[in-house]
Amino acid sequence: MSFEIKMLHPGFDLDVQVLSGLPVTSPPHRVAPVRFARAVRGPANASAPDIDDRGFTICAGGPAHGPTVGVTLGSTIHVRVVRDRIDKAAPLFATLPPNQRVVSIELPAAGQSITATDVELSLDVDPPPMPEECVALRGRGIGTTTLSVRHGSETGPVLAELAVRVYGLIVIPVAFHRTSVNGVAPRFTRAEIDATFAGINAIYAQAGVRFDVARVVDDSVILDRTGSTLPNDAVNILSHQEFRIVLNRAVVQDMLNVHAVPKIAGGFEGAGNNRGINADTQPGLVFNADPAAAPLRVATVAHELGHVLDLEHYGLGEEGKTIADGGTGEPGNVREDIWAHRNLMYNANSLGAPSRFERFPPGNRFKSSVPRCIIGYGQLKTATPCGSLLGTKQRAAIPQSDQITGLRAAAVGGVFKPTP
């Protein structure tokens, strides 16, 4: 009887004969002595993006036996190297294929091993980086290449691989509307607008996309509250009529229109539209401008911008409805794995423990534990947020798996622009 233990690099497979009683047909196991991870904890940071580690097989968008990370052309990012099954004293070296012109290794220096000192000297981010070792990569040319971590020297055996995709910068002009509702204006200064989009651009840097607030417009809408129990200054985004009124009001052509309103009814923070969702409504988004919730506001607007650029909820997941809500009483098809929780397009801005799907019949498979909700993105008020990852790898079982390719195509195609 035997089974095979396979290392990441096909040139260094290791066959181990074991008298174990296991079936002869036992599949090979891939052992990863080291792995890659996000370099920081807390909110998204353009210098330390999350990585797409959904599977270690080679696929479209991931031409490496390992994860994939995205970087904007001309920018520098850091990825963390974690020693899982190798001594901390073992020398590790970062290398790239010869003659590639996609990225350069900024740290460590040529011929030097990966060290924690490099992180402390090079990564100027807030919050500070994790204490583990990092590699700094700069995007030099559009395309994809593979970073290898080798043992002992720059020509030693490969222990881990990371695909790096470099994207050319796409700039999307934004018309930001401070939209008064029934005479009540949202409290939102230009400084708060700029700070919000700085946080959003830190998320979209992994996709090579930047949103530029080119115009700030003060406008207003009148919503009929006759006989309504809703606040007079709140927009009910579940009402298609009210959603349409706001998004069709005072649109600026050739720009992505973003509407900040004083309140949103129903416990929601925002909603985005594209022509595939509501064809009679201009593309754009509406969100709650509460200035006391800055991290929540960044997460909400970044998520809704994804919808404007044709992205669905992660894995096309939608929340189910209880019988009282007019549904079947069964959960929807929302994915509750860690990858879903880390994704920008997870269809909630915070993670529950247990999941918000607990309202469905006991025993359903969508309940989440406390550890599953700890994904390293800090706090939104008192809630644990989902993450800011945008998928780069094409996984067959997950619709819209390569989210970055999709949103970039939508941006180039101008789907965010209003119809005259």
Helices and strands as residue ranges (DSSP letters): E 3-7, G 10-12, E 14-16, E 29-31, E 34-38, E 68-72, E 76-83, E 92-95, E 103-107, H 116-122, E 133-139, E 143-151, E 158-167, E 170-181, H 190-204, G 205-207, E 209-221, E 234-235, H 240-247, E 256-261, E 263-264, G 265-267, E 270-273, E 284-288, H 294-308, G 314-316, G 323-325, H 338-342, E 350-351, G 356-359, G 371-373, E 384-385, H 403-412
